[in-house]
Amino acid sequence: MSAAFVMILFGVCLLLAVPISMALAAACVLPGAFDASFTASATYIVRAMFNALNSFPMLAVPMFILSGILMAKGGISRRLFDLFSYLIGKRTAGLPCAVIVTCLFYGAISGSGVATVAAVGSMTLPILLRLGYEKKFCVAIIAVAGSLGVIIPPSIPFIMYGLASGESVSDLFTAGIVPGILIALLLMVYAVYHCKKYGEDKEKISEYIDELHGRGFVSVMKESFLAVLSPVIILGSIYSGIASPTEAAVISVFYALLIGLVVYREIKVSELYGMFLEAVATYTPILFIIAAAIAFSRVLTLMQVPQNVSSWILANFSSKVVILLVINIFLLIVGMFMDTTPAILILTPILLPIVKGFGMTGIHFGVMMVVNLAIGYVTPPIGVNLFVASSMTQIPVMEISRKAIPLIFMFLIALLIITFVPAVSLVLL
């Protein structure tokens, strides 16, 4: 049975709105039910699914999810925003830029774009609206900047890519730092342009910032110090060699518990059970997707799909620039319709041999792939950041996405720079 049949079966399942984990499993198992000579037996597929979950690096995913939930409830995002508002709030677009920087730092805690949008958005949006900013502009900023949560380390998609490619997760985390900062800076450039063009209510903003300044820098810094310190502890333990990414994820959970329960006291012991349930409910669907996606990618490998796709692309495109542009366009389209985790696990074995064929490193490609798929977080029809932002504000998804177009354009500029200037990703390695 051909690989085309497997892909068609997978596509039909998606069109019928079958959950993606079930669609992946069906595409692996059903061909063998009709053709006894099919490449992969049911036993092989089940074994591949169990082996996929038997991974030490993957243990970091539920820990970072739980850590993100604990820190969101523990008041981390509010204290980060207060500090950055104090520092840059009186500048043009100071508060929208403070939101972007807060998303950058919160992403360095949670590793999740959705968690970043929910935690930062729920806290900053009422403040921005009270100070006279246009609602759709604020929501678009939060939704797009939330995608920084999957680029700046620690990043759950980087963990998935390391699982699929065999690349070092620590190196991927390091490689994501400069691209994340670059994207944040470009988003801030647009925020400044927008506020200069449409204006700001300087009087209301000054009152708010003066109130912060009235508390004094020492007081604001004292309140936010432990929040700012959290990504330093998490990433510092990884880069110093004290802990692996998985161990650092566990450290982040205990740190979040300490801050939320003992220091800030915004989490009650009675609330912990609900938070643990929320983390389990968030991670369990991902678990099934990972198992099915790994099995699916193994089936494609047995059917030599990566080699055939690689041969076809290299035979039809001779220019490295054209090949990279084709891959970028393909990943952008995939990101619109597929969640990040299955996209990475399915496509990495297919695309990685192609880019390695003309000298691109696995780390550089990993950053390029994750940035591509991060754009999918804010592009319809599947853009999860858009749906989270919409649920918070009751603004239709398409209206948010239209307002986000200039911000997505800045994201695309960053993507081109990251793709064709390897040093942006590799400078810290």
HELIX and SHEET records of a PDB file:
HELIX    1   1 ALA A    3  LEU A   15  1                                  13    
HELIX    2   2 ILE A   20  PHE A   34  1                                  15    
HELIX    3   3 ALA A   42  LEU A   53  1                                  12    
HELIX    4   4 PRO A   57  LEU A   59  5                                   3    
HELIX    5   5 ALA A   60  LYS A   73  1                                  14    
HELIX    6   6 ILE A   76  ILE A   88  1                                  13    
HELIX    7   7 GLY A   94  SER A  110  1                                  17    
HELIX    8   8 GLY A  113  ARG A  130  1                                  18    
HELIX    9   9 LYS A  135  ALA A  145  1                                  11    
HELIX   10  10 GLY A  146  VAL A  150  5                                   5    
HELIX   11  11 ILE A  156  SER A  165  1                                  10    
HELIX   12  12 VAL A  169  ALA A  175  1                                   7    
HELIX   13  13 ILE A  177  TYR A  198  1                                  22    
HELIX   14  14 LYS A  202  ARG A  215  1                                  14    
HELIX   15  15 PHE A  217  TYR A  239  1                                  23    
HELIX   16  16 PRO A  245  LEU A  257  1                                  13    
HELIX   17  17 LEU A  258  VAL A  263  3                                   6    
HELIX   18  18 VAL A  269  LEU A  302  1                                  34    
HELIX   19  19 VAL A  305  ASN A  316  1                                  12    
HELIX   20  20 LYS A  320  PHE A  337  1                                  18    
HELIX   21  21 THR A  340  GLY A  357  1                                  18    
HELIX   22  22 GLY A  362  ILE A  375  1                                  14    
HELIX   23  23 GLY A  376  VAL A  378  5                                   3    
HELIX   24  24 VAL A  384  THR A  393  1                                  10    
HELIX   25  25 VAL A  397  LYS A  403  1                                   7    
HELIX   26  26 ILE A  405  PHE A  420  1                                  16    
HELIX   27  27 ALA A  423  LEU A  426  1                                   4    
END                                                                             
